[in-house]
């Protein structure tokens, strides 16, 4: 029995020694806490009992002494004398389990590793006999949780926290925007936003699982959620843009400090506050407010440091350390940030080492995957643009980019933390980002170099469980198909401003005059759609088969199915438009002159095709919304007390195209097939009246 393959432990422990023998789990487990155990260790033990029951129906109960459990398998939990924070030792023998944590986090992480050690072997469950000694490389292992364009339900946030904690991620940098009811300015919070009490409860819940919630309330730039409200319009740098505060107006700081003070009250006990400060496109352009003149005098870097210095001073006065995307140290610049600020926007280990040597702190930033439609690109791929002649650009995928960047910085010991982002710009479901977070947690915990292909297989076995089949193949198909989905119609135009607009076929003129154009113009897209269909069909079969097998994370697979269904519907649309033109050509070129009733039959067939496609669009959209909203509030919802305030941002985010979830089908809506259908029905009525029987 190859124990190494049986144990897909994530993160991979620092030291793992396999012994002969197994501990068969055919008896109840007796969880025994050391005398004097505190509430944190008791929580870890009780949560272990709960997880073992939920994971695999293993019965366990808390007992005062090992002998109290009769013939039960003893699981002893205690504190050790190790020196590494969050470290632990886990020993599994044929006689039982011993857990020794260096601190409360170490105890918790040991119990979570024990969960992963349970193996289905034949018709029974067992634990391989192993000795594990483990500790993290990086102190802060952060996931960036972006909810700017959606709001997850309270219960989902709890489950998300538990999932991150299981894989030893210990910071959640939560970008709220308007998904929090700021007590000082409640008008900024969207309908249904989390209250102060709810955020405090979630913060305490996360700390029980050794996850620190770090509030991120955007400052300077990226603040349309604030400045779209007319009562704050006077604080803009550019009067006609709600994107950015003026850094020279005291009112900007008074408002931001109110919001940051609220955010810190909502996250009691947290060490940090994140002030955003990225994407300051308009900095130094304001004429009336004096920013343009000030930028001319001291440069945009100087103007940025005016803002950063005031903000860091405030955050530190509240007893927090300040995190920021922008305003980092630049070698040789006369404008430098306060040394207490931690900048978290660099993925360059060499730069971070130099900054660290100069006395400036930073966390390694896992490379931004960019604008990802529907599905994350975890595996290597070629980024194509169907509308340009250049060849596709090779990308390593988020697993490789994340692992290599974080791993190198951690091995260099130039940083204390890592941060891995989940931009809500494209409107993916948050679960699609979770594998990337887990990869980041892996290499933040254990930065040793190892084969990424082997790691991916181990992760998939851990995440989806031993019953899962062909998930790597399935994910690769879905990520590649999602790239094609983005490349069609106007999806690429919305954020990138790039070529990619597709039209409907021309409408027939009088006398059924029609000239072919659509299939010639869009031949490449049509061929790629036809090639993509069998691959997507294969992915759907894999997903459905795994759901029938009862794999773990079934909800993730259900989300993927809705994405695959939408992508297949997109292919149907492309093929339908091609078929529409083929039928129009058949009616125009031949039948109009030989058999006008048959020509009308072709036109009527096009009517039916469009009607069926429109019905299918609503079916696909409705099913997707129903699935995603099991964990989310309805996007852009209003309540009796408050109407949702929708405003498009200058960043042209894909998910901000509509207030609701129709951003996913907006490109098809814009084709106005309904209008085409209405015109066609009128055309056909006139054709039948005026042309038949001539």
PLY file of the C-alpha trace (Angstrom):
ply
format ascii 1.0
element vertex 694
property float x
property float y
property float z
element edge 693
property int vertex1
property int vertex2
end_header
0.00 0.00 0.00
1.49 3.33 -1.13
0.61 5.58 1.81
2.01 8.70 0.10
-0.58 8.35 -2.67
-3.32 7.51 -0.20
-2.65 10.70 1.75
-3.26 13.78 -0.45
-2.38 16.17 2.38
-2.83 19.87 1.58
-0.68 21.72 2.51
2.06 19.12 2.30
3.59 18.73 5.79
7.17 19.81 6.41
8.11 16.41 7.81
6.24 13.17 7.16
7.45 9.74 8.23
5.42 6.69 7.27
5.46 3.57 9.47
4.15 0.08 8.93
0.64 -0.62 10.07
-2.73 1.05 10.07
-5.23 2.24 12.63
-8.56 0.75 11.59
-11.50 3.04 12.32
-14.09 0.41 13.17
-14.63 1.79 16.66
-15.70 5.07 18.15
-13.01 7.70 18.71
-12.47 9.10 22.19
-11.19 12.70 22.05
-9.15 13.40 25.17
-8.00 16.90 26.06
-5.03 17.48 28.34
-5.83 18.74 31.83
-6.14 22.49 31.93
-6.97 22.75 28.21
-8.34 26.16 27.32
-11.44 27.10 25.35
-9.55 27.28 22.06
-8.29 23.70 22.33
-11.75 22.54 23.41
-13.24 24.25 20.36
-10.71 22.55 18.05
-11.55 19.18 19.59
-15.31 19.67 19.40
-15.03 20.89 15.81
-13.00 17.76 14.98
-15.85 15.62 16.31
-18.29 17.54 14.13
-16.09 17.28 11.02
-15.40 13.55 11.33
-19.13 12.91 11.50
-19.83 15.12 8.48
-16.83 13.92 6.43
-17.26 10.18 6.69
-19.74 9.22 9.44
-17.00 8.55 11.98
-18.40 8.57 15.50
-16.33 10.46 18.08
-17.03 11.94 21.48
-15.23 14.00 24.08
-14.00 12.10 27.17
-12.13 13.21 30.27
-9.61 10.35 30.23
-8.40 7.85 27.64
-9.76 4.92 29.64
-13.25 6.41 29.83
-13.95 5.49 26.24
-13.79 1.74 26.80
-12.41 0.15 23.63
-12.66 3.45 21.72
-9.67 4.69 19.76
-7.98 7.43 21.85
-7.17 10.76 20.23
-5.10 12.76 22.73
-4.79 16.52 22.30
-2.28 18.62 24.20
0.05 21.60 23.96
3.71 20.89 23.24
6.90 22.84 23.73
7.77 23.55 20.10
9.13 26.95 19.17
7.49 27.47 15.78
4.23 29.46 15.99
1.25 27.53 14.57
3.35 24.37 14.49
2.22 20.92 15.60
3.10 17.25 15.82
0.70 14.49 14.82
1.42 10.85 15.60
-0.80 8.00 14.39
0.00 4.48 15.63
-1.99 1.28 15.81
-2.86 2.23 19.39
-4.27 5.70 18.74
-3.56 9.31 17.85
-1.45 11.94 19.64
-1.74 15.63 18.78
0.62 18.22 20.19
0.25 21.84 19.13
2.75 24.59 19.85
-0.17 26.97 20.40
-3.92 27.09 19.85
-3.53 27.48 16.09
-1.16 24.50 16.02
-3.72 22.33 17.81
-6.43 23.42 15.38
-4.27 22.78 12.29
-3.28 19.34 13.60
-6.93 18.35 13.91
-7.57 19.54 10.36
-4.61 17.50 9.08
-6.00 14.48 10.93
-9.25 14.86 8.96
-7.25 14.58 5.74
-5.49 11.45 6.98
-8.69 9.39 7.02
-8.52 6.94 4.12
-11.22 4.82 2.49
-9.51 1.45 2.02
-11.72 -1.25 0.59
-14.88 -1.41 2.67
-13.51 0.29 5.78
-11.94 3.53 6.98
-8.46 3.70 8.40
-5.62 6.00 9.40
-2.12 5.15 8.09
0.55 5.11 10.79
2.53 8.30 10.32
4.59 10.86 12.21
4.05 14.46 11.10
5.88 17.58 12.23
4.64 20.74 10.61
4.81 24.55 10.75
4.33 27.46 8.33
6.87 29.46 6.37
4.81 32.66 6.30
3.09 34.22 9.28
0.28 35.83 7.29
-1.42 33.74 4.58
-4.14 35.96 3.15
-6.99 35.48 0.73
-8.52 38.63 -0.76
-12.31 38.30 -0.75
-13.89 40.76 -3.18
-17.65 41.35 -2.92
-17.95 44.63 -4.81
-20.47 43.24 -7.32
-22.30 40.64 -5.25
-23.14 39.80 -1.65
-22.80 36.29 -0.27
-25.17 35.05 2.40
-24.09 34.94 6.03
-24.03 31.13 6.14
-21.90 30.98 3.01
-19.33 33.33 4.52
-19.09 31.01 7.53
-18.55 28.00 5.26
-15.95 29.93 3.23
-14.06 30.77 6.42
-14.09 27.12 7.48
-12.82 26.05 4.08
-9.91 28.48 4.15
-9.03 27.49 7.71
-9.02 23.80 6.81
-6.26 24.50 4.29
-4.39 26.74 6.76
-5.15 30.15 5.24
-5.27 32.50 8.22
-6.21 35.99 6.89
-9.28 37.09 4.98
-8.85 40.54 3.44
-12.48 41.38 2.79
-13.23 44.12 0.26
-16.70 45.20 1.30
-17.43 48.30 -0.76
-21.19 48.78 -0.16
-21.86 45.35 1.38
-21.49 46.73 4.92
-23.84 49.15 6.66
-21.36 51.75 7.90
-22.84 53.12 11.14
-21.50 56.62 10.46
-22.86 56.69 6.89
-25.52 53.98 6.48
-26.61 55.45 3.15
-23.47 53.96 1.54
-24.46 50.37 2.39
-26.52 48.52 -0.24
-29.88 46.95 0.60
-29.29 43.77 2.61
-25.69 44.72 3.48
-24.18 43.15 6.60
-24.73 45.10 9.80
-22.10 46.04 12.36
-23.32 43.26 14.65
-23.16 40.66 11.87
-19.63 41.66 10.90
-18.53 41.48 14.51
-20.06 38.03 14.84
-18.35 36.85 11.64
-15.04 38.27 12.90
-15.36 36.33 16.16
-16.43 33.23 14.23
-13.38 33.49 11.99
-11.04 33.91 14.97
-12.35 30.65 16.42
-11.02 29.07 13.22
-7.79 31.08 13.45
-8.70 33.31 10.52
-8.28 37.06 10.92
-10.78 39.19 8.99
-9.03 42.31 7.68
-11.38 45.03 6.43
-10.60 46.60 3.05
-12.44 49.85 2.43
-11.12 51.44 -0.75
-9.48 54.84 -0.44
-8.52 57.55 -2.93
-9.36 55.55 -6.09
-11.91 52.84 -6.76
-14.56 54.63 -4.67
-17.56 54.96 -6.98
-19.60 53.08 -4.37
-19.14 56.18 -2.17
-18.89 59.11 -4.56
-21.85 58.05 -6.71
-23.98 59.49 -3.88
-24.60 63.13 -4.67
-24.08 64.27 -1.06
-20.39 63.37 -1.49
-19.94 64.72 -5.01
-17.99 67.73 -3.72
-15.17 65.41 -2.62
-14.35 64.20 -6.15
-11.10 65.21 -7.78
-12.87 65.43 -11.16
-16.43 66.76 -10.83
-17.81 64.44 -13.52
-16.16 61.24 -12.25
-17.13 59.36 -9.11
-14.02 57.17 -9.30
-11.60 59.09 -7.10
-11.36 61.32 -4.04
-9.47 64.60 -4.11
-6.40 64.08 -1.87
-6.21 67.82 -1.08
-9.66 68.14 0.48
-9.94 67.61 4.23
-13.46 66.30 3.70
-12.07 63.30 1.83
-10.16 62.23 4.92
-13.00 62.99 7.31
-15.31 60.68 5.35
-12.73 57.92 4.82
-11.68 57.98 8.46
-15.32 57.60 9.47
-15.62 54.51 7.26
-12.32 53.02 8.41
-13.23 53.63 12.03
-16.50 51.75 11.41
-14.64 48.93 9.70
-12.27 48.52 12.63
-15.17 48.46 15.07
-16.71 45.73 12.91
-13.56 43.56 13.11
-12.59 43.52 16.82
-9.17 42.12 17.60
-7.84 42.25 14.03
-4.29 43.47 13.53
-4.64 45.28 10.21
-6.79 47.68 8.19
-6.47 47.80 4.39
-6.95 51.21 2.76
-7.06 50.13 -0.90
-5.49 53.05 -2.81
-4.95 51.36 -6.17
-6.11 52.24 -9.69
-5.76 56.00 -9.11
-6.26 56.82 -12.79
-7.28 60.43 -12.18
-4.69 61.45 -9.61
-3.27 64.89 -10.40
-5.82 65.76 -13.10
-8.13 67.96 -11.04
-7.78 71.63 -11.98
-10.34 73.40 -9.79
-9.29 71.51 -6.65
-5.59 72.26 -7.21
-4.41 68.68 -7.76
-3.08 69.35 -11.24
-0.97 72.24 -9.99
0.26 70.25 -7.01
1.20 67.32 -9.26
3.12 69.73 -11.47
5.01 70.90 -8.37
5.78 67.59 -6.61
4.76 64.94 -9.11
2.01 62.33 -8.84
4.15 60.27 -6.46
4.34 63.24 -4.12
0.59 63.73 -4.33
0.03 60.05 -3.57
2.32 60.21 -0.54
0.35 63.15 0.86
-2.65 60.84 0.88
-0.79 57.74 2.12
0.93 59.57 4.98
-2.30 61.01 6.38
-4.09 57.67 6.07
-1.34 55.59 7.66
-1.11 58.04 10.53
-4.84 57.65 11.17
-4.88 53.85 10.94
-1.92 53.56 13.30
-3.58 55.97 15.74
-6.39 53.43 15.98
-3.97 50.67 16.98
-3.88 48.94 13.59
-1.19 48.30 11.00
-1.98 49.71 7.58
-2.09 47.58 4.43
-2.25 49.26 1.03
-2.19 48.36 -2.66
-0.76 51.73 -3.64
1.90 54.19 -2.50
4.69 51.66 -2.06
8.37 52.46 -1.68
10.16 53.33 -4.91
13.96 53.09 -4.88
15.57 56.50 -5.35
12.32 58.46 -5.00
12.29 61.43 -2.66
8.65 60.63 -1.85
8.55 57.65 0.47
5.73 56.11 2.51
5.79 55.77 6.30
7.81 52.72 7.29
4.92 51.33 9.29
2.81 50.74 6.17
2.74 47.25 4.66
2.28 47.36 0.89
0.72 44.28 -0.66
0.78 44.90 -4.40
4.12 43.47 -5.56
4.69 40.02 -7.01
8.43 40.62 -7.49
10.45 38.75 -4.84
13.64 40.63 -5.72
11.95 44.01 -5.25
10.44 42.88 -1.94
13.85 41.74 -0.72
15.30 45.16 -1.60
12.39 46.93 0.10
12.81 44.79 3.17
16.52 45.63 3.29
15.59 49.33 3.09
13.24 48.95 6.05
9.93 48.71 4.19
7.55 45.81 4.73
5.53 44.09 2.05
3.61 40.89 1.43
4.17 38.90 -1.72
1.27 39.36 -4.14
0.27 36.27 -6.11
0.15 37.30 -9.79
-3.21 38.72 -10.78
-4.87 36.26 -13.17
-6.60 39.13 -14.93
-10.13 39.18 -16.32
-11.43 35.64 -16.00
-14.82 34.76 -17.53
-16.91 32.17 -15.64
-14.07 29.72 -14.82
-10.56 30.25 -13.45
-7.57 29.27 -15.62
-5.70 27.05 -13.19
-3.67 25.08 -15.75
-1.31 26.17 -18.58
-3.09 27.60 -21.62
-2.68 29.88 -24.62
-4.48 33.21 -24.33
-5.99 33.73 -27.77
-7.70 36.70 -29.34
-9.77 35.47 -32.24
-9.99 38.99 -33.63
-6.28 39.69 -33.96
-3.60 38.04 -36.13
-1.07 37.59 -33.31
-0.54 34.02 -32.02
-1.81 33.07 -28.60
0.29 34.05 -25.60
1.38 31.17 -23.36
0.27 31.42 -19.73
1.36 29.13 -16.91
-2.02 29.24 -15.21
-2.87 30.46 -11.74
-1.58 27.38 -9.91
1.91 27.73 -11.36
2.04 31.52 -11.16
0.81 31.50 -7.56
3.04 28.66 -6.39
6.22 29.89 -8.05
5.86 33.50 -6.93
4.83 32.88 -3.33
7.22 29.95 -2.92
10.24 31.93 -4.02
9.48 34.91 -1.77
8.86 32.63 1.21
12.14 30.79 0.64
13.96 34.13 0.40
12.51 35.05 3.82
12.05 38.63 2.67
8.34 38.79 3.56
6.10 37.81 6.45
2.97 37.36 4.40
1.30 36.60 1.10
-1.93 37.80 -0.44
-3.90 36.12 -3.21
-6.67 38.08 -4.87
-10.14 37.23 -6.18
-11.25 40.23 -8.21
-15.02 40.40 -8.59
-14.65 42.36 -11.84
-15.84 39.52 -14.08
-18.49 38.24 -11.70
-17.29 34.65 -11.20
-18.85 32.73 -8.35
-16.52 32.94 -5.35
-16.11 29.15 -5.25
-14.28 29.33 -8.56
-11.50 31.24 -6.77
-11.14 28.84 -3.85
-8.67 26.41 -5.49
-6.32 29.34 -6.12
-6.57 30.33 -2.45
-5.72 26.79 -1.43
-2.72 26.73 -3.76
-1.51 29.98 -2.20
-2.06 28.54 1.27
-0.02 25.48 0.31
3.07 27.39 -0.80
2.76 30.01 1.93
2.78 27.21 4.49
5.41 25.01 2.86
7.47 26.80 0.23
9.67 23.84 -0.73
10.00 23.43 -4.49
8.06 20.49 -5.88
6.40 19.26 -9.05
3.29 21.36 -9.68
1.61 18.63 -11.71
1.89 16.25 -8.77
0.62 18.98 -6.45
-2.43 19.60 -8.65
-3.32 15.89 -8.58
-2.94 15.84 -4.80
-5.07 18.95 -4.43
-7.85 17.57 -6.63
-7.84 14.31 -4.66
-8.08 16.25 -1.41
-10.65 18.79 -2.59
-13.09 16.56 -4.46
-12.31 13.35 -2.56
-11.37 9.79 -3.56
-14.57 9.19 -5.53
-13.84 11.94 -8.05
-12.76 11.04 -11.59
-11.24 13.06 -14.46
-11.50 16.42 -12.69
-8.22 17.77 -14.05
-9.34 17.04 -17.60
-12.73 18.61 -16.87
-11.29 21.81 -15.38
-8.91 22.20 -18.32
-11.79 21.91 -20.80
-13.89 24.41 -18.88
-11.12 27.01 -18.57
-10.31 26.80 -22.29
-13.98 26.98 -23.27
-14.44 29.99 -21.01
-11.70 31.79 -22.96
-13.69 31.22 -26.15
-16.87 32.38 -24.42
-15.14 35.65 -23.51
-13.90 36.11 -27.09
-17.37 36.08 -28.65
-19.92 38.88 -29.13
-19.10 41.96 -26.99
-17.66 40.31 -23.88
-14.09 41.31 -24.65
-15.16 44.84 -25.54
-16.66 45.60 -22.14
-13.51 45.54 -20.05
-10.61 45.44 -22.45
-12.01 47.78 -25.09
-10.69 45.23 -27.58
-12.06 43.95 -30.88
-14.73 41.30 -30.60
-18.16 42.57 -31.59
-20.50 40.16 -33.41
-23.70 41.09 -35.23
-26.78 39.17 -36.32
-27.08 38.26 -40.01
-28.40 41.01 -42.26
-32.17 41.29 -42.58
-33.64 40.32 -45.98
-34.59 43.19 -48.24
-37.69 43.47 -50.38
-38.33 40.55 -52.69
-36.22 38.26 -50.45
-33.04 39.87 -51.72
-30.17 38.75 -49.49
-26.38 38.68 -49.77
-24.24 36.26 -47.76
-21.83 37.87 -45.35
-22.18 36.49 -41.80
-20.66 33.03 -42.33
-17.72 34.44 -44.28
-17.04 37.15 -41.71
-17.33 34.86 -38.71
-16.05 31.61 -40.19
-13.23 31.27 -37.63
-15.61 31.76 -34.72
-18.10 29.29 -36.20
-15.45 26.61 -36.65
-14.13 27.09 -33.12
-17.67 26.81 -31.77
-18.15 23.51 -33.58
-14.81 22.24 -32.28
-15.61 23.31 -28.73
-18.99 21.59 -28.45
-17.77 17.96 -28.10
-15.20 19.05 -25.51
-17.83 20.85 -23.46
-20.15 17.86 -23.78
-17.34 15.75 -22.33
-16.92 18.14 -19.40
-20.66 18.02 -18.67
-20.57 14.20 -18.63
-17.66 14.26 -16.17
-19.43 16.72 -13.88
-22.68 14.77 -13.87
-20.87 11.48 -13.31
-19.02 12.91 -10.32
-22.22 14.30 -8.86
-23.76 10.84 -9.11
-20.70 9.42 -7.36
-21.32 11.72 -4.41
-17.99 13.57 -4.49
-17.04 16.34 -2.10
-17.70 19.97 -2.99
-20.76 19.00 -5.05
-21.89 22.62 -5.08
-18.72 23.60 -6.96
-19.62 21.07 -9.65
-23.17 22.41 -9.85
-21.80 25.92 -10.40
-19.50 24.57 -13.12
-22.48 22.88 -14.76
-24.34 26.18 -14.97
-21.25 27.76 -16.55
-20.91 24.89 -19.03
-24.61 25.19 -19.87
-24.18 28.91 -20.55
-21.14 28.25 -22.74
-23.05 25.57 -24.68
-25.92 28.00 -25.12
-23.40 30.50 -26.51
-22.30 27.88 -29.04
-25.96 27.24 -29.90
-26.33 30.96 -30.56
-23.36 31.04 -32.94
-24.56 27.99 -34.83
-28.12 29.32 -34.95
-27.00 32.59 -36.50
-25.08 30.64 -39.12
-28.13 28.45 -39.79
-30.32 31.55 -40.06
-28.13 32.87 -42.84
-28.02 29.47 -44.57
-31.83 29.35 -44.64
-32.08 32.98 -45.78
-29.64 32.21 -48.58
-31.56 29.11 -49.60
-34.81 31.07 -49.69
-33.27 34.02 -51.53
-30.98 32.36 -54.07
-33.24 29.54 -55.26
-36.63 29.07 -53.65
-37.92 32.60 -54.19
-37.76 31.94 -57.92
-38.82 28.26 -57.93
-41.07 27.60 -54.93
-42.17 30.59 -52.88
-44.17 28.48 -50.45
-40.98 26.58 -49.70
-39.17 29.91 -49.34
-41.78 31.01 -46.82
-41.26 27.68 -45.05
-37.59 28.55 -44.59
-38.52 31.95 -43.18
-41.04 30.38 -40.81
-38.36 27.88 -39.71
-36.12 30.81 -38.77
-38.95 32.21 -36.63
-39.20 28.92 -34.76
-35.42 28.69 -34.31
-35.28 32.13 -32.72
-38.28 31.45 -30.47
-36.78 28.20 -29.21
-33.41 29.84 -28.65
-34.93 32.72 -26.67
-36.77 30.21 -24.48
-33.53 28.29 -23.96
-31.71 31.47 -22.98
-34.19 32.12 -20.19
-33.97 28.48 -19.06
-30.17 28.62 -18.86
-30.18 32.02 -17.15
-32.87 31.05 -14.64
-31.05 27.82 -13.71
-27.76 29.68 -13.26
-29.30 32.37 -11.07
-31.11 29.78 -8.94
-27.88 27.84 -8.38
-25.68 30.84 -7.60
-28.26 32.46 -5.35
-28.30 29.49 -3.03
-25.28 31.20 -1.49
-25.90 34.83 -2.52
-28.44 37.55 -2.10
-30.14 38.54 -5.37
-27.74 40.85 -7.18
-28.81 44.47 -7.11
-31.86 43.74 -5.00
-33.95 46.47 -3.41
-35.96 46.31 -0.20
-39.08 48.11 0.98
-36.89 50.48 2.97
-34.13 51.04 0.43
-33.78 51.01 -3.33
-30.53 49.76 -4.85
-28.48 52.60 -6.36
-26.94 51.30 -9.60
-24.13 53.23 -11.24
-21.64 52.07 -13.86
-17.99 52.65 -13.01
-15.28 53.99 -15.29
-13.43 50.66 -14.94
-16.10 48.98 -17.11
-16.21 45.83 -15.03
-17.95 42.95 -16.78
-20.09 42.24 -13.69
-21.13 45.89 -13.40
-22.81 46.02 -16.81
-26.22 45.47 -15.24
-27.53 45.79 -11.69
-28.69 42.15 -11.73
-27.08 38.96 -13.06
-28.11 39.60 -16.66
-24.55 40.79 -17.24
-23.94 37.12 -18.09
-26.38 37.16 -21.02
-26.29 40.87 -21.84
-24.31 40.32 -25.04
-27.12 38.19 -26.41
-29.73 40.66 -25.14
-27.95 43.39 -27.10
-28.34 41.42 -30.33
-32.07 42.13 -29.94
-33.20 38.80 -31.32
-36.65 39.69 -30.04
-36.70 42.72 -32.32
-35.35 40.69 -35.24
-38.08 38.10 -34.63
-40.83 40.73 -34.56
-39.56 42.25 -37.82
-39.27 38.81 -39.41
-42.83 37.87 -38.49
-44.10 41.07 -40.09
-41.89 40.48 -43.14
-43.18 36.91 -43.48
-46.79 38.07 -43.20
-46.24 40.55 -46.02
-44.30 38.00 -48.07
-47.15 35.51 -47.80
-49.67 38.19 -48.72
-47.78 39.80 -51.59
-45.49 37.12 -53.04
-47.26 33.77 -52.76
-49.26 32.99 -55.91
-47.70 35.67 -58.11
0 1
1 2
2 3
3 4
4 5
5 6
6 7
7 8
8 9
9 10
10 11
11 12
12 13
13 14
14 15
15 16
16 17
17 18
18 19
19 20
20 21
21 22
22 23
23 24
24 25
25 26
26 27
27 28
28 29
29 30
30 31
31 32
32 33
33 34
34 35
35 36
36 37
37 38
38 39
39 40
40 41
41 42
42 43
43 44
44 45
45 46
46 47
47 48
48 49
49 50
50 51
51 52
52 53
53 54
54 55
55 56
56 57
57 58
58 59
59 60
60 61
61 62
62 63
63 64
64 65
65 66
66 67
67 68
68 69
69 70
70 71
71 72
72 73
73 74
74 75
75 76
76 77
77 78
78 79
79 80
80 81
81 82
82 83
83 84
84 85
85 86
86 87
87 88
88 89
89 90
90 91
91 92
92 93
93 94
94 95
95 96
96 97
97 98
98 99
99 100
100 101
101 102
102 103
103 104
104 105
105 106
106 107
107 108
108 109
109 110
110 111
111 112
112 113
113 114
114 115
115 116
116 117
117 118
118 119
119 120
120 121
121 122
122 123
123 124
124 125
125 126
126 127
127 128
128 129
129 130
130 131
131 132
132 133
133 134
134 135
135 136
136 137
137 138
138 139
139 140
140 141
141 142
142 143
143 144
144 145
145 146
146 147
147 148
148 149
149 150
150 151
151 152
152 153
153 154
154 155
155 156
156 157
157 158
158 159
159 160
160 161
161 162
162 163
163 164
164 165
165 166
166 167
167 168
168 169
169 170
170 171
171 172
172 173
173 174
174 175
175 176
176 177
177 178
178 179
179 180
180 181
181 182
182 183
183 184
184 185
185 186
186 187
187 188
188 189
189 190
190 191
191 192
192 193
193 194
194 195
195 196
196 197
197 198
198 199
199 200
200 201
201 202
202 203
203 204
204 205
205 206
206 207
207 208
208 209
209 210
210 211
211 212
212 213
213 214
214 215
215 216
216 217
217 218
218 219
219 220
220 221
221 222
222 223
223 224
224 225
225 226
226 227
227 228
228 229
229 230
230 231
231 232
232 233
233 234
234 235
235 236
236 237
237 238
238 239
239 240
240 241
241 242
242 243
243 244
244 245
245 246
246 247
247 248
248 249
249 250
250 251
251 252
252 253
253 254
254 255
255 256
256 257
257 258
258 259
259 260
260 261
261 262
262 263
263 264
264 265
265 266
266 267
267 268
268 269
269 270
270 271
271 272
272 273
273 274
274 275
275 276
276 277
277 278
278 279
279 280
280 281
281 282
282 283
283 284
284 285
285 286
286 287
287 288
288 289
289 290
290 291
291 292
292 293
293 294
294 295
295 296
296 297
297 298
298 299
299 300
300 301
301 302
302 303
303 304
304 305
305 306
306 307
307 308
308 309
309 310
310 311
311 312
312 313
313 314
314 315
315 316
316 317
317 318
318 319
319 320
320 321
321 322
322 323
323 324
324 325
325 326
326 327
327 328
328 329
329 330
330 331
331 332
332 333
333 334
334 335
335 336
336 337
337 338
338 339
339 340
340 341
341 342
342 343
343 344
344 345
345 346
346 347
347 348
348 349
349 350
350 351
351 352
352 353
353 354
354 355
355 356
356 357
357 358
358 359
359 360
360 361
361 362
362 363
363 364
364 365
365 366
366 367
367 368
368 369
369 370
370 371
371 372
372 373
373 374
374 375
375 376
376 377
377 378
378 379
379 380
380 381
381 382
382 383
383 384
384 385
385 386
386 387
387 388
388 389
389 390
390 391
391 392
392 393
393 394
394 395
395 396
396 397
397 398
398 399
399 400
400 401
401 402
402 403
403 404
404 405
405 406
406 407
407 408
408 409
409 410
410 411
411 412
412 413
413 414
414 415
415 416
416 417
417 418
418 419
419 420
420 421
421 422
422 423
423 424
424 425
425 426
426 427
427 428
428 429
429 430
430 431
431 432
432 433
433 434
434 435
435 436
436 437
437 438
438 439
439 440
440 441
441 442
442 443
443 444
444 445
445 446
446 447
447 448
448 449
449 450
450 451
451 452
452 453
453 454
454 455
455 456
456 457
457 458
458 459
459 460
460 461
461 462
462 463
463 464
464 465
465 466
466 467
467 468
468 469
469 470
470 471
471 472
472 473
473 474
474 475
475 476
476 477
477 478
478 479
479 480
480 481
481 482
482 483
483 484
484 485
485 486
486 487
487 488
488 489
489 490
490 491
491 492
492 493
493 494
494 495
495 496
496 497
497 498
498 499
499 500
500 501
501 502
502 503
503 504
504 505
505 506
506 507
507 508
508 509
509 510
510 511
511 512
512 513
513 514
514 515
515 516
516 517
517 518
518 519
519 520
520 521
521 522
522 523
523 524
524 525
525 526
526 527
527 528
528 529
529 530
530 531
531 532
532 533
533 534
534 535
535 536
536 537
537 538
538 539
539 540
540 541
541 542
542 543
543 544
544 545
545 546
546 547
547 548
548 549
549 550
550 551
551 552
552 553
553 554
554 555
555 556
556 557
557 558
558 559
559 560
560 561
561 562
562 563
563 564
564 565
565 566
566 567
567 568
568 569
569 570
570 571
571 572
572 573
573 574
574 575
575 576
576 577
577 578
578 579
579 580
580 581
581 582
582 583
583 584
584 585
585 586
586 587
587 588
588 589
589 590
590 591
591 592
592 593
593 594
594 595
595 596
596 597
597 598
598 599
599 600
600 601
601 602
602 603
603 604
604 605
605 606
606 607
607 608
608 609
609 610
610 611
611 612
612 613
613 614
614 615
615 616
616 617
617 618
618 619
619 620
620 621
621 622
622 623
623 624
624 625
625 626
626 627
627 628
628 629
629 630
630 631
631 632
632 633
633 634
634 635
635 636
636 637
637 638
638 639
639 640
640 641
641 642
642 643
643 644
644 645
645 646
646 647
647 648
648 649
649 650
650 651
651 652
652 653
653 654
654 655
655 656
656 657
657 658
658 659
659 660
660 661
661 662
662 663
663 664
664 665
665 666
666 667
667 668
668 669
669 670
670 671
671 672
672 673
673 674
674 675
675 676
676 677
677 678
678 679
679 680
680 681
681 682
682 683
683 684
684 685
685 686
686 687
687 688
688 689
689 690
690 691
691 692
692 693
